[in-house]
Amino acid sequence: MGQCAFFIIVREGHRMIDTNHQQSEAKEMRNDFESRTNYFRIALRGLLVALCALFAGSVLASPASAEIKWDASFGNDGRSDVGPIGIGSDAFLNDGQVLLSGAGISASRVDPNGLLDESFGDDGIAKIDYRALGFEGKVTTTSIDVGDDGRVTLAGFISERHPINGVTVRAFLARLDSSGAPDKTFGRGGITRIKTTGVTSAENQAIYALAHQRDGSVIAAGRDVFRRGLVVRIKANGKLDRSFGKGGRASVARADDSNPMTVSSVQTLPNDQIMIVASQSSLPSVVRLKPNGKTDRTFGGSDGRKPLTVKSDPITPDLNVLPNGKSVVLLNERVGSSAWRRPVLARLTARGQWDRTLGSNGIARFSSKRLAKFYGYDRPVPVLSSMIASQSDGSTLVASRFATKPVVFRVKPDGEPDRSFADAGLFRTTESTGNFIPLVAPSKRITVAGVEGSNRVLYRIFP
């Protein structure tokens, strides 16, 4: 059976504790961290066994073929092989340029024609030698974002060996300037660790998402060592902004709620307000924060949040705020006790109320049976979705995997799948082996970053 792959949608930009407890927390947090970047592959392992039994003696019927409209002006007839630049977990589209996170602490920049930008870093690839700065261990990069000044920020964690605890995970932010050189005004040599009130170090914290504000500050979101939702603001010099929220971090949990929380997605608005998706007990909520980190009580209910009433895996909800202020959230809803999930889109108005023009009262569900029937498969297939991006007409691109095959499908503004998109409603290729990343440009063209073997490949199509 073919190698697993998944899509990532990328939006256009814009204490002291006893040893046993610490060791237990470190192990738990490490598992949580690694599940962020490996979630879909891990979940698929359980599905493969079921697939073998389910589809034994039967081959999935492929949907009817339709011609994909490739942009011949990009690369070689719509396809550009940018080479073995390292496999990362995120990407960003900025003024027609594609920024890709790579192996270690690195990023590559591809110009609008699909070529590595030789003015960035070393022939298009920029790196920070974190070991030379005294960091050791395995680096996992979870997010990349670009500020208005062109500086590139990466977030992730470093798994290091600890003489007592076995393994310690340290959250970090790293910054490159617009030319790809390490920004030495940020932290130490371009790297900073996140330390927050009530936590004595950066150990065992996870950063899952980040976004820039207009002054160059960075909003970083994830989960701390105490399993609380983490939203902090880091100044342009890499230091914690203690004027934000309380002591530098925003409080996103209800005062009477001590359940573990994960913040999986963050987006800043033009007025520097902050939108996040926070999940507790697998129940996500959309929360809006003021620029100072205080909850905006004019959004949703009286506490500034809108529960989404869909039981979803806490590390996967993705958020996209539209120009009209509406919020679209992608969820992977659990189906009973099985490993199967179904993608769900939820849409809220700018004031945090259900947008009832989408699906059924603001929620559109896509069961495996429904998707299989719509796209012409002869039986239901397991579906896992990763991220979303919106087009100017209000349509939403959903990055998913049908069985073992990566696809992107488009949902109309009313919540119905759009069969006129790409190849009978799906974008897919036969050569790709992992990490497909669709990006939407102002020209409405869609760039898809994929992997073929050990090489990164970019595709560009018309919608």
C-alpha positions in Angstrom: 0.0 0.0 0.0 1.3 3.5 -0.8 3.1 5.8 1.6 0.8 7.9 3.8 0.5 11.6 3.0 -1.5 14.5 4.2 -2.4 18.1 3.1 -1.8 21.2 5.1 -3.7 24.3 4.1 -1.8 27.5 4.6 -3.5 30.9 4.7 -2.3 33.9 2.9 -0.9 36.5 5.1 -1.6 37.8 6.4 8.0 26.1 39.0 9.5 23.8 40.7 8.0 20.3 40.9 9.1 17.0 42.3 11.2 14.8 40.0 8.7 12.0 39.5 6.0 14.5 38.5 8.3 16.3 36.2 9.3 13.2 34.5 5.7 12.1 34.0 4.8 15.6 32.6 7.8 15.6 30.3 6.8 12.2 28.8 3.2 13.3 28.4 4.0 16.6 26.9 6.5 15.1 24.5 3.8 12.7 23.3 1.5 15.6 22.9 4.0 17.6 21.0 5.0 14.9 18.6 1.4 14.1 17.9 0.9 17.6 16.4 3.2 16.9 13.4 2.6 13.2 13.2 -1.1 13.0 14.0 -2.4 12.0 10.6 0.3 9.4 10.0 -0.2 7.8 13.4 -4.0 7.7 13.1 -3.7 6.1 9.7 -1.7 3.1 11.0 -4.8 1.9 12.7 -6.9 2.6 9.7 -4.6 0.6 7.3 -5.5 -2.7 9.0 -9.2 -1.9 8.7 -8.7 -0.8 5.1 -7.0 -4.1 4.1 -10.0 -6.0 5.4 -12.6 -3.6 4.1 -11.3 -3.4 0.6 -9.9 -6.9 0.2 -10.8 -8.1 -3.3 -12.2 -4.7 -4.2 -10.5 -1.7 -5.7 -11.8 1.8 -5.0 -13.4 3.1 -8.2 -11.8 6.4 -9.1 -14.0 9.4 -9.8 -14.6 10.4 -13.4 -11.6 12.2 -14.8 -11.8 15.9 -15.5 -9.0 18.1 -16.8 -7.1 20.2 -14.2 -6.4 23.7 -15.4 -2.6 24.0 -14.9 -0.9 27.4 -14.9 1.6 27.0 -17.7 3.4 30.2 -16.7 4.6 28.6 -13.5 7.6 26.3 -13.6 7.3 23.6 -16.2 3.7 23.8 -17.4 2.4 24.3 -13.8 4.9 22.1 -12.0 8.2 23.2 -10.4 10.7 20.8 -8.7 12.6 22.9 -6.2 14.8 20.1 -5.0 15.6 18.3 -1.7 15.2 21.3 0.6 14.2 19.3 3.7 10.7 18.2 4.7 8.9 20.7 7.0 5.4 20.8 8.5 4.2 24.3 7.4 4.3 26.9 4.7 3.2 30.5 4.1 2.3 32.6 1.0 3.6 36.1 1.0 3.3 38.5 -2.0 3.5 35.6 -4.4 6.5 34.0 -2.7 6.2 30.7 -0.9 8.0 30.2 2.4 8.5 26.6 3.5 9.8 25.3 6.8 12.5 22.7 6.4 14.6 20.3 8.4 16.0 21.6 11.7 15.5 25.3 12.1 15.4 26.3 8.5 13.2 27.9 5.8 13.3 28.2 2.0 11.8 30.9 -0.2 10.5 30.2 -3.6 9.8 33.1 -6.0 6.5 33.6 -7.9 7.8 31.7 -10.9 8.5 28.5 -8.8 12.3 28.9 -8.4 14.3 29.1 -5.3 15.0 32.7 -4.4 18.8 32.9 -4.5 18.7 36.2 -2.6 17.4 34.4 0.4 19.9 32.6 2.7 22.2 30.3 0.8 20.7 29.9 -2.7 17.1 30.1 -1.4 17.6 28.1 1.9 18.2 29.8 5.2 19.2 28.0 8.4 20.0 28.7 12.0 22.8 26.6 13.5 21.1 26.0 16.8 23.8 23.6 18.1 26.4 26.4 17.8 24.2 28.4 20.2 24.3 25.6 22.8 21.0 23.8 21.9 21.1 20.0 21.5 18.5 17.5 20.5 15.9 16.9 17.9 14.1 19.9 16.4 10.4 19.8 15.4 9.1 22.9 13.6 5.3 23.3 13.9 4.6 26.7 12.3 6.0 29.5 10.1 4.8 33.0 9.6 6.0 36.2 7.9 5.6 39.7 9.3 4.9 42.9 7.4 8.6 43.7 7.3 9.4 40.4 5.6 11.0 38.8 8.6 10.3 35.1 9.0 9.4 33.5 12.3 9.4 29.8 13.0 8.0 28.0 16.1 8.6 24.5 17.4 10.3 22.5 20.2 13.6 20.8 20.8 13.6 17.4 22.4 16.7 17.1 24.6 18.1 14.4 26.9 17.8 15.2 30.5 20.0 13.5 33.2 17.1 13.0 35.6 13.9 13.2 33.5 15.1 11.3 30.5 13.7 13.7 27.9 12.9 17.4 28.2 11.0 19.4 25.5 11.7 23.1 25.1 9.5 25.4 23.1 11.3 28.0 20.9 10.7 30.8 18.4 13.3 31.5 15.8 13.6 34.5 13.5 15.2 35.2 10.1 15.5 38.6 8.6 14.1 39.3 5.1 17.4 38.2 3.5 17.4 34.8 5.4 20.1 35.7 7.9 19.5 34.9 11.6 18.0 37.9 13.2 20.5 38.6 16.0 18.3 41.2 17.5 15.8 38.5 18.4 16.6 36.4 21.5 20.1 34.8 21.4 21.4 34.5 17.8 17.9 34.5 16.4 16.4 32.0 18.9 14.3 32.6 22.0 12.8 30.2 24.5 9.3 31.0 25.9 9.1 31.4 29.7 5.8 32.4 31.3 4.5 33.4 34.6 4.3 30.5 37.0 6.8 28.4 34.9 10.4 28.5 35.8 11.7 27.5 32.4 10.7 26.8 28.8 10.6 23.1 29.5 7.7 21.0 28.5 5.7 23.6 26.7 4.3 23.3 23.1 3.9 26.0 20.5 1.4 24.9 17.8 0.7 28.2 16.0 1.9 31.7 15.7 0.9 35.0 14.0 2.4 38.5 13.7 1.0 41.8 14.9 1.6 45.1 13.1 4.4 46.2 15.4 6.4 43.0 14.7 5.3 41.3 17.9 4.5 37.6 17.7 1.5 35.8 19.2 2.4 32.2 20.0 -0.2 29.7 21.1 -0.2 26.1 22.3 0.0 24.4 25.7 2.1 24.7 28.8 3.6 22.2 31.3 0.5 22.4 33.5 -1.6 21.5 30.4 -3.2 24.9 30.3 -3.9 26.8 27.1 -1.0 29.0 26.2 -1.3 32.3 24.4 1.7 34.7 24.8 3.0 37.8 23.1 6.7 38.0 22.3 8.2 41.4 21.5 10.2 42.1 18.4 13.4 41.6 20.4 12.4 38.1 21.5 11.4 38.9 25.1 8.1 38.1 26.7 5.7 41.1 26.6 4.6 41.3 30.2 2.0 44.0 29.4 0.0 41.4 27.5 -2.8 39.6 29.4 -1.5 38.8 32.9 2.3 38.8 33.1 2.7 38.1 29.4 0.1 35.5 28.8 -3.6 35.6 28.1 -6.1 33.7 30.2 -8.2 31.7 27.8 -9.9 29.2 30.2 -12.9 29.9 32.4 -11.9 30.6 36.0 -13.8 27.6 37.3 -12.5 25.2 34.7 -9.3 23.2 35.4 -9.6 20.7 32.5 -6.5 20.4 30.2 -6.6 22.9 27.3 -4.8 23.0 23.9 -4.8 26.1 21.7 -4.3 24.8 18.2 -4.8 27.8 15.9 -4.3 31.6 16.1 -4.9 34.4 13.7 -4.4 38.2 14.2 -6.9 40.7 12.7 -6.0 44.0 11.0 -6.9 45.8 14.3 -4.5 43.5 16.2 -7.4 41.6 17.9 -6.6 37.9 18.2 -8.7 34.9 17.3 -7.9 31.5 18.6 -9.4 28.0 18.8 -9.0 26.4 22.2 -10.1 22.8 23.0 -11.0 21.3 26.4 -12.1 17.7 26.8 -12.2 17.5 23.0 -14.8 20.4 22.8 -13.4 23.4 20.9 -14.4 27.0 21.3 -13.5 30.1 19.3 -12.2 32.9 21.5 -11.5 36.5 20.6 -8.9 38.5 22.5 -8.3 42.3 22.6 -4.9 43.5 21.5 -3.9 43.6 25.2 -4.7 40.0 25.7 -8.0 40.5 27.6 -11.1 38.5 26.5 -13.4 40.5 24.2 -16.8 40.0 25.8 -18.6 41.4 22.8 -17.8 38.2 20.9 -19.9 35.0 21.3 -21.4 34.8 24.8 -20.8 37.1 27.7 -17.4 35.5 28.3 -16.0 36.2 24.8 -16.1 32.6 23.5 -18.3 30.5 21.3 -18.4 26.8 22.0 -18.7 24.8 18.7 -20.6 21.7 20.1 -18.6 19.3 18.0 -16.4 16.7 19.7 -13.1 17.0 17.8 -9.5 15.9 18.2 -7.9 18.8 20.2 -4.7 19.2 18.1 -6.4 19.5 14.7 -8.9 22.4 14.7 -7.9 25.1 12.2 -9.2 28.6 12.0 -9.5 31.0 9.1 -11.0 34.5 9.5 -12.5 36.0 6.4 -12.2 39.6 5.3 -15.8 40.2 6.3 -15.0 39.1 9.9 -16.6 35.7 9.7 -14.7 32.8 11.1 -14.4 29.3 9.5 -13.2 26.4 11.6 -12.2 23.0 10.4 -12.8 20.1 12.9 -12.3 16.3 12.7 -15.4 15.0 14.4 -15.1 11.6 16.2 -17.4 8.9 14.9 -18.4 6.8 17.9 -15.5 4.8 19.4 -13.9 4.1 16.0 -10.7 5.6 14.6 -12.7 7.1 11.8 -13.2 10.9 11.7 -15.4 13.1 9.5 -14.5 16.7 8.5 -16.8 19.4 9.8 -16.9 23.1 8.9 -18.3 25.6 11.3 -18.8 29.2 10.5 -19.5 32.1 12.8 -20.5 35.7 12.2 -18.2 38.6 13.1 -19.9 38.8 16.5 -19.4 35.1 17.2 -22.9 33.8 16.4 -23.7 30.9 14.1 -23.7 31.8 10.4 -26.8 29.9 9.5 -26.2 30.3 5.7 -23.7 27.4 6.0 -24.9 23.9 6.1 -27.3 23.1 8.9 -27.4 26.2 11.1 -23.8 27.1 10.7 -22.3 23.5 10.6 -21.5 21.4 7.5 -20.7 17.8 8.1 -19.0 15.6 5.5 -19.5 11.9 6.3 -17.3 9.3 4.5 -20.4 7.9 2.9 -21.5 11.3 1.6 -18.0 12.2 0.3 -17.6 8.8 -1.4 -20.9 9.0 -3.1 -20.3 12.6 -4.2 -16.9 12.0 -5.7 -17.8 8.7 -7.3 -16.1 6.1 -5.1 -17.8 2.7 -4.9 -17.8 2.6 -1.1 -17.0 4.9 2.0 -13.4 5.7 2.6 -11.6 6.9 5.8 -11.2 10.7 5.7 -8.7 12.8 7.7 -8.5 16.6 7.3 -5.7 19.0 8.3 -6.3 22.6 7.4 -8.3 25.1 5.4 -8.0 28.2 3.2 -10.7 30.5 1.9 -11.2 32.0 -1.5 -12.5 35.4 -2.2 -16.0 34.1 -3.1 -16.4 32.5 0.3 -15.5 29.0 -0.8 -13.3 26.9 1.4 -10.5 24.6 0.4 -10.2 21.6 2.7 -7.0 19.6 2.8 -7.7 15.9 3.5 -6.7 12.4 2.8 -9.1 9.9 1.4 -7.9 6.5 2.5 -4.1 6.8 1.8 -4.5 9.4 -1.0 -3.9 13.1 -0.3 -6.6 15.4 -1.8 -8.0 18.9 -1.6 -11.7 19.4 -2.1 -13.6 22.7 -2.2 -16.8 23.6 -0.3 -19.2 26.2 -1.6 -20.3 29.1 0.6 -23.5 27.2 1.4 -21.6 24.1 2.7 -22.0 21.9 -0.4 -19.0 20.2 -2.0 -18.0 21.8 -5.3 -17.6 19.2 -8.1 -16.5 21.9 -10.6 -13.2 22.2 -8.8 -10.0 20.7 -10.3 -10.5 17.0 -11.3 -14.1 16.2 -10.7 -14.0 18.1 -7.5 -10.6 16.9 -6.2 -7.1 18.0 -6.6 -4.7 15.1 -6.5 -1.6 13.7 -8.2 -0.2 10.2 -8.6 3.5 11.1 -7.9 3.2 12.7 -4.5 4.3 10.9 -1.4 3.6 13.4 1.4 2.9 16.8 2.8 0.8 18.6 0.2 0.2 22.3 1.1 -2.3 24.4 -0.9 -2.0 28.2 -0.9 -4.5 30.7 -2.3 -3.1 33.8 -4.1 -4.8 37.1 -4.7 -5.0 36.2 -8.4 -7.2 33.2 -7.3 -4.6 30.8 -8.5 -3.8 27.9 -6.1 -0.3 26.8 -5.4 0.2 23.3 -4.0 3.5 22.4 -2.3 4.1 18.6 -2.3 6.7 16.0 -1.9 7.9 13.6 -4.6 10.4 11.2 -3.2 12.9 13.4 -1.3 12.1 16.6 -3.3 9.7 19.4 -2.6 7.5 20.1 -5.6 5.2 23.1 -6.3 2.1 22.9 -8.5 0.0 25.8 -9.6 -3.6 25.5 -10.9 -6.5 27.8 -11.8 -9.6 27.3 -9.6 
